[in-house]
């Protein structure tokens, strides 16, 4: 288990997950309950899961939670 802290919509959030490779999409939707980000294809093709990370668009379906630590989402 590992904990990761980042900002979501300018609010600091800390999550504890079993695997740091867990996609950010599932952290946002399943752990934080933020269902605005959608699951589409899971392979970076449809853009349904796009979120801004430090102002840059990223595919949350393949962006792991450990890479999001300390960033603004």
JOMORA-V917547 format. One record per helix or strand of 3 or more residues. SS is the DSSP state (@ for helix, = for strand). FROM is the first residue (numbers start at 0). TO is the last residue. If there is no record, write none. Layout:
ss=SS from=FROM to=TO
ss=SS from=FROM to=TO
//
This chain:
ss== from=1 to=7
ss== from=10 to=16
ss=@ from=23 to=30
ss== from=49 to=52
ss== from=55 to=58
ss=@ from=64 to=67
//
